[in-house]
C-alpha cells in the first residue's frame, strides 16, 4: 500500500545517472522538495560512474551507486547486463522495503532507472518519470507503462506514451537558473568583465569531437582577442590536452575540466558552443544565451538534432553537424559559424531575446505539485 491519496510521501527517491542529463532534472525536483518540505527524506540511486558522485556529493543528498550497466547485444555484455541488473534490483528492493508505505520514486530514464522502477513497482510504490528528450529512450518507453505520470519537455513526446498519462511541463532546472550569479563565474574563473564570453562545453563529461574541433583553429580566435575571452569545459579526460594546446594564445582561454555553477556560467556567456542534450537545450533557453549546437552524432534516432531544432525554430541557435566522416569539415563549419556570431552583436542580441522567450521557469515546482 502506498501513501494515502492526497497525502504527500515522506521519502522521495530519485533514479537516474551516468550523465548529467539524467541527474540534473532529478536534482532540480529534489531541491524543490527540500524547499517545500523540510522534513522530507531525499535520496538518489545513480550509476557508479565518477561524474555521478562529482555532481551529487556537493548537493548533500544521500545517494547509492548501483552496479547497473547499459544494455548490449553482444552475448558477453548481455550476460553482464542481466547480472548487474538483478544485483541492482535486489539491492534497491532491500533499501525501499522499510519505507515502501511512505515513498515515491521519480526516474529520468536510462540503465540506472530500470531496476529502481521495477523494484518500486514490486513494492507498490508510486512511480513517476521525467522525460526531457523529444524522443524517449528505450528505457523510458518500456518503463512508461509502470508510471502514474510522465513529465515531458516537448509536446511531440506525448505520442510515445499512453493518452492522458503525459504532462508537458518543460525541463526541470536547478533553482540557480531563476536568479543566476554571473559575477561568481567571472570571479572564480578570473574572467574580465570588460570582455564578452564564448563558452565551449561538452556537457558534464566533455565532448572529444568538440574539443578537437576547437583545437584545430585556435590561432583563428586570436583575431577576437580584444573583445572576447573563452571558457572551455573540456571534461576530466581531456583537460591536460586542451590546456597544453592553448598556451601562448593572444585570446584569453580558460580550460576547465568541470564547473558546477552552470546557471552562473551560462548567464555570464554571450554565446555557447555545445551539444544539444535536452537539459542543455533547456539551460541555453533559460539563460537566454545564443547557441551553436553540435548535436551528439552517435544516437541512432538522432534525437539531439531534434532537440536543437527546437532552438533553431525559435531563432535562438545555429546547428553545426558533427560530421563523423569528415572532422575537418566540422571544424571549418564551426569556425565559420563562430566568426559570423562573434563579429555580429546585433545578431547575438536577437538570438538572446529569442532564447529568453522560450525558456520555461518553475518546471520543478510544477512537477512537485503533481506528485
Residue pairs with C-beta under 8 A, 6 or more apart in sequence:
1 101
1 124
2 9
2 100
2 101
2 103
2 104
2 124
2 125
2 126
3 9
3 10
3 101
3 102
3 103
3 104
3 126
8 37
8 371
9 102
9 103
9 104
9 126
9 371
10 39
10 40
10 41
10 99
10 102
10 103
11 40
11 41
11 43
11 99
11 102
11 103
11 104
12 30
12 33
12 40
12 41
12 42
12 43
12 103
12 104
12 106
13 43
13 44
13 45
13 96
13 103
13 104
13 105
13 106
13 116
13 120
13 125
14 26
14 27
14 29
14 30
14 42
14 43
14 44
14 45
14 105
14 106
14 107
14 108
15 26
15 44
15 45
15 46
15 105
15 106
15 107
15 108
15 112
15 113
15 116
15 117
16 22
16 23
16 25
16 26
16 44
16 45
16 46
16 107
16 108
16 109
16 110
16 112
16 113
17 23
17 44
17 45
17 46
17 47
17 49
17 52
17 65
17 66
17 110
17 112
18 46
18 47
18 49
18 51
18 52
18 70
18 110
18 111
18 112
19 51
19 110
19 203
19 204
19 205
19 277
20 51
20 55
20 203
20 204
20 205
20 279
21 108
21 132
21 203
21 204
21 277
21 278
21 279
21 280
22 108
22 109
22 110
22 112
22 113
23 44
23 46
23 52
23 55
23 56
23 108
24 55
24 173
24 174
24 279
25 108
25 130
25 132
25 171
25 172
25 173
25 279
26 44
26 106
26 108
26 130
26 172
27 55
27 56
27 59
27 61
27 174
28 172
28 173
28 174
28 175
28 363
28 364
29 106
29 130
29 172
29 364
29 367
29 368
30 42
30 44
30 59
30 61
31 174
31 175
31 364
32 172
32 175
32 364
32 365
32 367
32 368
33 40
33 42
33 368
34 40
34 42
35 175
36 368
41 99
42 61
42 62
43 61
43 62
43 63
43 64
44 56
44 61
44 62
44 63
44 64
45 63
45 64
45 66
45 92
45 112
45 116
46 52
46 53
46 56
46 63
46 64
46 65
46 66
46 112
47 65
47 66
47 68
47 111
47 112
48 65
48 66
48 67
50 236
51 204
51 205
51 236
52 63
52 65
53 63
53 65
54 258
55 204
55 260
56 63
58 260
64 91
64 95
66 84
66 88
66 91
66 92
66 112
66 115
66 116
67 84
67 87
67 88
68 84
68 85
68 88
68 111
68 112
68 114
68 115
69 77
69 80
69 81
69 84
69 111
70 81
70 110
70 111
71 78
71 81
71 111
71 138
72 78
72 80
72 81
81 111
85 114
85 115
88 112
88 115
88 116
89 115
89 118
89 119
90 119
92 115
92 116
92 119
92 120
93 119
93 122
93 123
96 103
96 105
96 119
96 120
96 123
96 125
97 123
100 123
100 124
100 125
103 120
103 125
104 125
104 126
104 127
104 128
104 371
105 116
105 117
105 120
105 125
105 126
105 127
105 128
106 127
106 128
106 129
106 130
106 367
106 371
107 113
107 116
107 117
107 127
107 128
107 129
107 130
107 143
108 129
108 130
108 131
108 132
109 129
109 130
109 131
109 136
109 137
109 139
109 140
109 143
110 137
110 139
111 139
113 129
113 139
113 140
113 143
114 139
114 142
114 143
117 127
117 129
117 143
117 146
117 147
118 146
120 126
120 127
121 127
121 146
126 148
127 143
127 146
127 147
127 148
128 147
128 148
128 149
128 150
128 151
128 367
128 370
128 371
129 140
129 143
129 144
129 147
129 149
129 150
129 151
130 150
130 151
130 172
130 367
131 140
131 144
131 150
131 151
131 152
131 153
131 157
132 152
132 153
132 171
132 278
132 279
132 282
133 153
133 157
133 277
133 278
133 303
133 307
134 153
134 154
134 156
134 157
134 278
134 303
134 306
134 307
134 310
135 157
135 160
135 301
135 303
135 306
136 144
136 157
136 160
136 161
140 150
141 160
144 150
144 160
144 161
144 162
144 165
145 162
147 165
149 165
149 166
149 167
149 370
150 161
150 165
150 166
150 167
151 166
151 167
151 169
151 172
151 363
151 367
151 370
152 158
152 161
152 166
152 167
152 168
152 169
153 168
153 169
153 170
153 171
153 278
153 282
154 168
154 310
155 168
156 306
157 166
157 168
158 166
158 168
167 370
169 360
169 363
169 366
169 367
170 282
170 360
170 363
170 366
171 278
171 279
171 281
171 282
171 360
171 363
172 363
172 364
172 367
173 263
173 279
173 282
173 283
173 286
173 363
173 364
174 262
174 263
175 364
176 261
176 262
176 263
176 264
177 263
177 283
177 286
177 287
177 361
178 361
178 362
180 263
180 264
180 266
180 267
180 287
181 261
181 263
181 264
181 267
182 264
182 265
182 267
182 268
183 264
183 268
184 261
184 264
185 191
185 231
185 259
185 261
185 264
185 265
185 267
185 268
186 192
186 193
186 268
188 261
189 231
189 254
189 256
189 259
189 265
190 254
191 197
191 229
191 231
191 252
191 254
191 268
192 229
192 252
195 227
195 228
195 229
195 252
196 227
196 228
196 229
196 270
196 271
196 342
197 228
197 229
197 230
197 231
197 268
197 269
197 270
198 228
198 229
198 230
198 231
198 269
198 270
198 271
198 272
198 273
198 338
198 342
199 230
199 231
199 232
199 233
199 265
199 266
199 268
199 269
199 271
199 272
199 273
199 274
199 289
200 210
200 214
200 230
200 231
200 232
200 233
200 272
200 273
200 274
201 207
201 210
201 232
201 233
201 272
201 273
201 274
201 275
201 280
202 208
202 210
202 211
202 233
202 234
202 235
202 274
202 275
203 274
203 275
203 277
203 280
204 235
204 258
205 235
205 236
205 237
206 233
206 234
206 235
206 236
206 237
206 238
206 257
207 235
207 274
207 275
207 294
207 296
208 235
208 237
208 238
209 294
209 297
209 322
209 327
209 330
210 273
210 274
210 275
210 294
210 322
211 232
211 234
211 235
211 238
211 241
211 242
212 327
212 331
213 294
213 327
213 330
213 331
213 334
214 232
214 242
214 273
214 334
215 241
215 242
215 245
216 328
216 331
217 331
217 334
217 335
218 245
218 246
218 249
218 253
219 249
220 335
220 339
221 228
221 230
221 249
221 251
221 253
221 338
222 249
222 250
222 251
224 251
224 342
224 343
225 249
225 250
225 251
225 252
227 342
228 251
228 342
229 251
229 252
229 253
229 254
230 251
230 252
230 253
230 254
231 254
231 256
231 259
231 265
231 269
232 242
232 246
232 253
232 254
232 255
232 256
233 256
233 257
233 258
233 259
234 241
234 242
234 255
234 256
234 257
235 257
235 258
236 257
236 258
238 257
239 255
239 256
239 257
242 255
243 255
246 253
246 255
259 265
262 283
263 283
263 286
263 287
266 272
266 283
266 284
266 286
266 287
266 289
267 287
267 289
269 287
269 289
270 289
270 290
270 348
271 289
271 290
271 291
271 292
271 341
271 342
271 348
272 284
272 289
272 290
272 291
272 292
273 291
273 292
273 294
273 334
273 338
274 280
274 284
274 291
274 292
274 293
274 294
275 293
275 294
275 295
275 296
275 304
276 293
276 294
276 295
276 296
276 304
276 305
276 307
276 308
276 311
276 319
277 296
277 304
277 307
278 307
280 307
281 293
281 307
281 308
281 310
281 311
282 359
282 360
284 291
284 311
284 316
284 317
284 355
285 311
285 314
285 316
285 355
285 356
285 358
285 359
285 360
286 359
286 360
286 361
287 355
287 359
288 352
288 353
288 355
288 356
288 359
289 352
289 355
290 316
290 317
290 341
290 347
290 348
290 351
290 352
290 355
291 311
291 316
291 317
291 318
291 351
291 355
292 317
292 318
292 319
292 320
292 334
292 337
292 338
292 341
293 304
293 308
293 311
293 312
293 317
293 318
293 319
293 320
294 319
294 320
294 321
294 322
294 330
294 334
295 302
295 304
295 305
295 307
295 308
295 319
295 321
295 322
296 304
296 322
297 321
297 322
297 323
297 324
298 324
305 319
308 317
308 319
309 319
310 358
311 317
311 355
311 358
312 318
312 319
314 354
314 355
314 357
314 358
315 350
315 351
315 354
316 351
316 352
316 354
316 355
316 358
317 351
317 355
318 337
318 341
320 330
320 333
320 334
320 337
321 330
321 333
322 330
323 329
323 330
323 333
340 347
341 347
341 348
341 351
